[in-house]
Each structure stands twice: as structure tokens, then as C-alpha cells.
Amino acid sequence: MTGPLAGFKIIEVGHMLAGPYCGLLLADLGAEVIKVEAPSGDIGRAASAHFVGPHNAYFASLNRNKTGIVLDLQTPKGQAEFHELCRGANALITNLRPAAINRLGLRYSALSEINPALVCVALTGFGLDSPWADRPAYDYVIQALTGIMEITGEPGSSPTKTGYSVVDNSAGVFAALGLVSQMLSGKGGQVDIAMYDVMLSQLNYIASASLNGDERAQRYTSSAHPYFVPAQIFRTKDHWLVLFITHDKFWRLFCEEIGKPDWISLEEFRTIEARNQNREKVIAAVAEVLAEQDTHIWLSRLVPLGIVASGINSLDEALASEQTAARAMVIEIPTPEGRIRLVGNPVKVHGAKEQFEAPPLLAGIVAHFSPIGVE
């Protein structure tokens, strides 16, 4: 492998999404990532109904560029072989529950005698040592407990999860950041990443309003921004338009382009503060105008002015777009059974050649592997 992390050896003891995604990012950047699986295998190997030969699409999306080894860490032999791996490694990633991490000796306190320079990253739901440490923690649960579900969706509807695994993926990114940061320090140690903490952190300005004022987080119709108006989804004559106006300069340009120059000086519409205070009136007026023409016409008029506006793509449209192609964000990995098509790595390091290899196969795997799961 090439890339900025070439020469670093990282062990991954994880399953499903958050831990493997952390390992994937590091492997794509050149690290040698050795995925340790129990004899039953990562349960992600059977998560999707889609296979390319023996490769499950879900598993492949999170485990390319890794090598694999099967070890039973609940046996003395498995522990001995695992410790040999740790002697020559730079870091360890795990996203098992704290009870399993402690039982299997996957903390720095248990491994420091073997390799004092080892960076141990524990990626758990609520942290290694907390009142909720051993609660089951999945993406859904963290979204529910941190307030994300409560502020997502239309007002008056049921709490809503995000359309993808935002918690697992975000936690994987933070774990990679923590791992690389500690490696750069030149010292081994324990990095403790809680998915709960990650999502509270990402609520930054929304949480700040609650902590420093009397503003209660809430939902807004049509995915509107809590402060900027108009900044939301609008219905056009044929589809939808995302319009996001922040600065008063762009408000003036918008008003002139849509034939409403009088709105520029109208007291209720004139400034950011005024538009926020008169949200319903502003949105109703803008919605009436935008409903008169098709989305592509509005885009042809607004985008050249520097106004932030877009249509709404399906995932298929996004994957097939010229932007995706230009950024090489859909990759193909050849295998004897056919090509595996995956989303690429978003970190583009100039001068480093991207390389992508098929994910490791479990010894004795069959096309529709059904593991019993791991704790």
C-alpha cells in the first residue's frame, strides 16, 4: 500500500460498522490493517442480501484493503497469537462492548506490558467506564438518547432517525482521528471513544443554545434551519428546491432575480434577524414565488449568482453524477467472480496513489455465510 499511513500496522477487533469503518479509513490511507475475527466471523458478512461471489456487499463496503486472520480470543492459544500480533503493531481498534473488551484483554492496561507503544482505541456506545457502559448501544439507540431523533422530522410527526447510520460512521471517523493523534504523540495509551459523546459533540451550536439560553431544540417544517430564513426545502412547479440564504447580500440578489425588489427594503424581510423573527411570513411569500417555475429553471437563474440552491437527488442520481466521477468516489475492485463496486475514500492526498483490494475472506466461507454473531 501507498499513502501517508504506509508502514503502520493496525489490528482491528470489531464487527458491523463503527470499528470496521475506522479501520477502512486507515487502510485506504495506506496502513496495514489486520482484521481479527472469531471463528463465527463478523456478523456484517451476512448483513446484506447482495453478494459478488463470496463477498457480501455490506461487509465489502467496510472491509476492503484489510488482511484477515481468524483467532478465538477466548482460548489461551488465540490470546497468545493475538499478543504476538500486538508486539509488532502500532495500534488496536475494537468496538466490542466494555465487558467483552475487559474480558478479552483489549485495553491498554492489559496490553502495555506486551507493547508499551501500542495505541488502543476502544469505540463503544457510552465509554469504557460510565454508568451506562454496558448498555447495548446501536446507532438507533444513540440517536434516541442524544436528542437527535427528537429534533428530526416534521413538527407533529413521530421522532425520526436519520436516513443512514450517522452515529456509527461519525464515531468511526472520530476513532480514526483519536488513533492517529495518539500515534503522533509517539506514546502508547488508551483512546476512549463513546458514540454518545460523538453525537453530543456534533450537536454543537444547537446544544450551545440550550446550555446558554432558554432556547429549546425543536423541529422545523421542511427541514428549515433554526436561524437562517429562508433556508429549507421548497416545492417548485415540478419537484423540490433546496434554498439556503444566509447573508443579506444574497437575500438582495435573490429578491432582484425573482422580481421582488420591494422585499429588500421591507422592514420584516430586510435583515437576517428580521427574517428569523418573521419566519412564517417570509417562507410563505418565498414559497408562493418558487412554486411558479420548475426546479431546473430556478437553478439556472440562482446558481450563477452565487446563491446556494440545489435540486434533490436520489442516491442513484448522486452515484451517477459527474461530480462523483470527477472525485473518483465510485471505485471498482476486480475479483474472480466479478467486480465489487463501492464508494471510495473521501480523503484525497495529493501525490498518493489510491489502491483498493478485495476484503478478506473468512476461512471456509460459503456464498451465504450465516454467522452466529459475536458479543
C-alpha distance (Angstrom), angle and dihedral (degrees) to the residues before:
residue distance angle dihedral
M1 . . .
T2 3.77 . .
G3 3.78 127.7 .
P4 3.80 138.0 90.6
L5 3.82 93.7 -62.3
A6 3.81 96.0 49.2
G7 3.80 109.5 134.3
F8 3.80 95.4 32.1
K9 3.80 118.3 112.8
I10 3.80 117.6 -151.1
I11 3.80 127.4 -178.0
E12 3.79 119.4 -148.8
V13 3.79 122.6 -159.5
G14 3.76 101.9 175.8
H15 3.74 147.0 106.2
M16 3.77 143.2 -146.8
L17 3.81 111.0 4.4
A18 3.82 128.2 -35.6
G19 3.82 99.2 53.7
P20 3.81 95.5 37.4
Y21 3.82 91.0 48.1
C22 3.81 89.5 54.1
G23 3.81 89.3 50.6
L24 3.80 91.6 46.2
L25 3.81 93.1 55.8
L26 3.80 91.0 50.5
A27 3.81 93.6 45.0
D28 3.80 91.5 50.6
L29 3.81 88.0 54.1
G30 3.79 91.6 56.2
A31 3.79 106.0 -89.3
E32 3.79 119.1 136.9
V33 3.80 101.5 -118.8
I34 3.80 116.1 -168.0
K35 3.78 111.6 -162.2
V36 3.81 112.5 -150.5
E37 3.80 113.7 -156.5
A38 3.77 132.4 -177.9
P39 3.82 114.9 -119.5
S40 3.82 87.8 -97.1
G41 3.81 90.6 57.1
D42 3.79 135.4 -138.3
I43 3.81 107.5 -44.9
G44 3.81 86.7 -133.8
R45 3.82 87.1 75.8
A46 3.81 89.0 79.9
A47 3.80 101.5 29.3
S48 3.80 97.5 104.0
A49 3.78 130.2 53.5
H50 3.81 89.3 -140.2
F51 3.81 122.6 91.5
V52 3.79 137.0 173.8
G53 3.77 99.8 -157.2
P54 3.82 105.1 -55.2
H55 3.81 92.8 -17.7
N56 3.79 115.9 103.0
A57 3.82 111.5 -145.4
Y58 3.82 93.8 -135.4
F59 3.80 93.1 49.6
A60 3.81 93.0 43.8
S61 3.81 91.7 53.4
L62 3.81 89.9 60.9
N63 3.80 105.0 30.9
R64 3.80 111.0 43.9
N65 3.80 118.0 129.2
K66 3.81 92.7 28.2
T67 3.77 130.6 115.0
G68 3.77 118.2 -138.7
I69 3.77 140.3 -141.6
V70 3.81 131.5 178.9
L71 3.81 114.5 -136.0
D72 3.77 130.2 163.4
L73 3.79 99.8 -140.7
Q74 3.80 90.1 -172.0
T75 3.80 90.4 71.0
P76 3.83 129.7 71.1
K77 3.81 90.2 -122.3
G78 3.80 92.0 52.1
Q79 3.80 91.4 47.6
A80 3.80 92.2 49.9
E81 3.80 92.4 51.1
F82 3.81 90.7 45.5
H83 3.81 91.0 52.6
E84 3.79 89.9 52.3
L85 3.80 88.6 55.2
C86 3.79 90.5 49.7
R87 3.82 92.8 53.0
G88 3.78 91.2 67.1
A89 3.80 98.9 33.5
N90 3.79 132.2 99.3
A91 3.78 97.9 -153.3
L92 3.79 146.9 4.2
I93 3.81 126.1 -145.3
T94 3.78 122.2 -165.1
N95 3.78 133.5 167.4
L96 3.78 99.8 -177.9
R97 3.81 120.0 124.1
P98 3.84 116.0 -80.6
A99 3.82 91.4 -109.6
A100 3.81 90.6 56.1
I101 3.82 92.0 42.4
N102 3.79 90.0 54.5
R103 3.80 94.9 42.3
L104 3.81 93.2 50.1
G105 3.81 94.6 43.5
L106 3.81 97.2 -117.0
R107 3.81 97.5 144.8
Y108 3.78 126.8 98.1
S109 3.81 89.9 -116.3
A110 3.83 88.2 62.2
L111 3.82 97.4 41.0
S112 3.81 103.8 36.6
E113 3.82 93.2 91.1
I114 3.80 89.4 55.7
N115 3.82 94.4 45.7
P116 3.83 118.1 -0.5
A117 3.82 90.3 -172.6
L118 3.82 92.9 58.0
V119 3.81 116.3 119.3
C120 3.80 109.3 -145.8
V121 3.80 117.2 -160.5
A122 3.79 117.6 -166.8
L123 3.79 112.2 -168.4
T124 3.80 108.1 -169.6
G125 3.77 139.4 152.1
F126 3.80 99.4 -105.2
G127 3.81 106.1 5.6
L128 3.78 133.1 -87.5
D129 3.80 95.8 -80.6
S130 3.79 116.2 27.3
P131 3.81 138.3 111.4
W132 3.81 89.5 -97.3
A133 3.81 96.6 38.0
D134 3.79 97.5 124.7
R135 3.78 99.4 37.2
P136 3.81 112.9 119.5
A137 3.80 106.6 -98.3
Y138 3.76 123.3 -165.6
D139 3.78 129.2 160.6
Y140 3.82 91.0 -97.3
V141 3.81 92.7 52.2
I142 3.81 94.8 49.8
Q143 3.82 91.4 48.3
A144 3.80 88.1 51.5
L145 3.81 96.6 47.2
T146 3.82 99.1 43.9
G147 3.81 95.8 52.7
I148 3.81 96.3 -107.2
M149 3.81 94.5 119.1
E150 3.79 90.7 46.6
I151 3.82 93.3 58.6
T152 3.81 96.7 39.9
G153 3.79 124.2 90.1
E154 3.79 135.0 25.3
P155 3.82 119.9 -38.5
G156 3.78 110.0 -92.8
S157 3.81 94.6 21.7
S158 3.79 126.8 107.5
P159 3.83 119.1 -81.2
T160 3.80 108.6 -79.5
K161 3.80 134.1 -148.4
T162 3.77 121.1 -139.7
G163 3.78 116.4 -96.1
Y164 3.81 94.0 -107.8
S165 3.82 138.6 27.3
V166 3.79 95.9 -76.0
V167 3.82 94.8 161.8
D168 3.81 97.9 50.6
N169 3.79 93.4 44.5
S170 3.81 94.9 45.2
A171 3.79 91.2 47.9
G172 3.80 90.1 51.0
V173 3.80 90.6 54.8
F174 3.81 92.4 48.7
A175 3.80 90.9 47.9
A176 3.81 90.2 53.2
L177 3.81 89.7 49.4
G178 3.80 92.0 49.3
L179 3.79 92.3 47.1
V180 3.80 95.1 50.3
S181 3.82 91.8 43.6
Q182 3.79 92.4 54.5
M183 3.81 92.1 44.6
L184 3.81 88.9 53.1
S185 3.80 89.2 55.3
G186 3.80 87.4 64.6
K187 3.79 91.8 -130.2
G188 3.76 133.6 102.5
G189 3.77 120.7 -124.7
Q190 3.76 148.3 127.1
V191 3.81 121.0 -66.1
D192 3.81 111.2 -164.9
I193 3.82 115.2 -161.2
A194 3.82 119.1 179.6
M195 3.80 118.6 -168.3
Y196 3.81 87.5 -145.8
D197 3.82 91.0 58.0
V198 3.80 92.4 45.7
M199 3.79 93.3 56.7
L200 3.82 94.5 44.5
S201 3.81 86.7 52.5
Q202 3.80 91.1 52.7
L203 3.79 91.1 53.5
N204 3.83 85.7 66.3
Y205 3.84 106.6 141.3
I206 3.81 93.6 26.9
A207 3.80 90.7 53.3
S208 3.81 90.9 43.2
A209 3.81 90.7 58.5
S210 3.77 89.8 53.1
L211 3.81 94.0 45.3
N212 3.80 96.4 46.1
G213 3.78 103.5 32.4
D214 3.76 144.0 17.5
E215 3.82 94.7 -90.9
R216 3.79 113.7 128.7
A217 3.80 116.7 -152.3
Q218 3.78 110.4 -113.3
R219 3.77 144.8 164.5
Y220 3.78 123.2 -96.0
T221 3.77 127.6 -152.7
S222 3.81 116.4 -100.1
S223 3.83 93.2 9.9
A224 3.79 91.4 -68.6
H225 3.80 121.6 -179.6
P226 3.82 114.3 -109.2
Y227 3.83 94.4 -129.2
F228 3.81 111.4 20.4
V229 3.80 121.1 69.8
P230 2.99 126.1 -137.4
A231 3.79 94.1 25.2
Q232 3.80 111.2 124.1
I233 3.81 146.4 73.8
F234 3.80 116.9 -55.1
R235 3.78 130.3 -169.3
T236 3.81 113.9 -120.2
K237 3.78 128.7 -167.6
D238 3.80 92.2 -86.0
H239 3.81 108.9 13.5
W240 3.81 141.0 -24.2
L241 3.80 136.4 -48.0
V242 3.78 128.7 -161.2
L243 3.80 109.3 -146.9
F244 3.80 120.9 -176.8
I245 3.80 116.7 -179.3
T246 3.78 117.9 174.2
H247 3.81 112.2 151.7
D248 3.79 120.9 59.4
K249 3.81 87.5 -127.4
F250 3.80 90.5 67.0
W251 3.78 91.0 44.2
R252 3.81 88.7 57.9
L253 3.81 92.1 48.1
F254 3.80 90.4 48.3
C255 3.78 93.8 50.0
E256 3.80 92.5 49.7
E257 3.81 92.8 48.0
I258 3.80 95.4 50.5
G259 3.81 92.9 46.6
K260 3.79 97.8 -106.8
P261 3.83 104.0 114.4
D262 3.82 90.6 149.7
W263 3.83 89.1 69.4
I264 3.81 89.4 67.2
S265 3.79 93.2 70.2
L266 3.79 97.7 29.4
E267 3.81 105.4 119.4
E268 3.81 94.2 -137.0
F269 3.83 92.8 50.8
R270 3.80 104.6 30.9
T271 3.83 104.0 93.4
I272 3.81 139.7 29.6
E273 3.80 90.1 -107.1
A274 3.79 93.9 47.9
R275 3.78 93.6 49.4
N276 3.80 91.0 50.0
Q277 3.80 91.9 50.1
N278 3.80 90.7 48.6
R279 3.80 95.8 39.2
E280 3.80 99.1 143.5
K281 3.79 94.6 48.0
V282 3.81 93.6 47.4
I283 3.81 94.3 46.5
A284 3.79 93.1 47.6
A285 3.80 91.5 51.4
V286 3.83 94.0 47.1
A287 3.82 92.4 44.5
E288 3.79 91.4 55.0
V289 3.80 91.9 54.9
L290 3.81 96.9 43.1
A291 3.80 91.6 51.8
E292 3.81 89.7 65.4
Q293 3.82 97.8 72.7
D294 3.81 140.3 37.1
T295 3.79 120.9 -94.0
H296 3.80 95.6 -112.1
I297 3.80 90.9 54.3
W298 3.79 92.3 52.8
L299 3.78 90.4 48.2
S300 3.80 92.0 51.2
R301 3.79 89.1 53.8
L302 3.81 103.3 38.3
V303 3.81 106.0 35.8
P304 3.85 95.1 59.9
L305 3.81 87.8 56.8
G306 3.80 91.5 58.4
I307 3.79 92.6 -108.7
V308 3.79 112.0 146.7
A309 3.80 106.0 -115.9
S310 3.78 136.5 137.1
G311 3.75 144.6 162.6
I312 3.79 121.6 -113.6
N313 3.80 116.0 -103.9
S314 3.75 130.2 -158.8
L315 3.81 114.6 -125.8
D316 3.81 89.3 -105.9
E317 3.80 90.1 54.8
A318 3.81 91.3 48.3
L319 3.81 92.7 49.9
A320 3.81 90.8 50.2
S321 3.81 96.4 45.2
E322 3.80 125.1 117.6
Q323 3.80 89.0 -121.7
T324 3.81 91.3 58.5
A325 3.80 90.2 48.1
A326 3.81 93.2 47.3
R327 3.81 90.8 53.2
A328 3.83 92.6 44.6
M329 3.78 89.5 -125.5
V330 3.79 95.3 150.2
I331 3.79 111.4 63.5
E332 3.80 133.5 -176.7
I333 3.79 126.0 -143.4
P334 3.82 115.2 -165.6
T335 3.80 118.2 -137.7
P336 3.83 130.9 171.7
E337 3.80 88.4 -103.1
G338 3.79 96.2 48.7
R339 3.79 140.7 -72.0
I340 3.80 123.4 -47.7
R341 3.80 111.0 -144.7
L342 3.81 115.4 -155.6
V343 3.79 141.6 162.6
G344 3.81 110.5 -92.7
N345 3.79 131.6 -128.7
P346 3.83 116.3 -77.0
V347 3.82 93.3 -149.2
K348 3.79 106.6 89.7
V349 3.81 113.1 -171.9
H350 3.78 111.5 -167.8
G351 3.78 111.6 -126.3
A352 3.82 94.1 21.4
K353 3.77 117.2 106.7
E354 3.79 114.7 -135.1
Q355 3.81 114.5 -127.5
F356 3.78 126.5 -175.4
E357 3.79 127.3 -169.0
A358 3.79 131.0 -178.0
P359 3.82 117.9 -91.3
P360 3.81 118.2 -98.5
L361 3.78 119.3 -88.9
L362 3.77 121.3 -131.3
A363 3.80 113.4 -118.5
G364 3.80 108.2 -93.6
I365 3.80 94.0 8.6
V366 3.79 118.2 167.1
A367 3.77 126.9 -158.0
H368 3.79 95.2 -96.1
F369 3.76 101.6 34.4
S370 3.83 113.6 -175.1
P371 3.82 110.2 -165.8
I372 3.78 122.9 -165.8
G373 3.81 89.6 -131.3
V374 3.77 134.0 -121.5
E375 3.78 131.7 -109.0
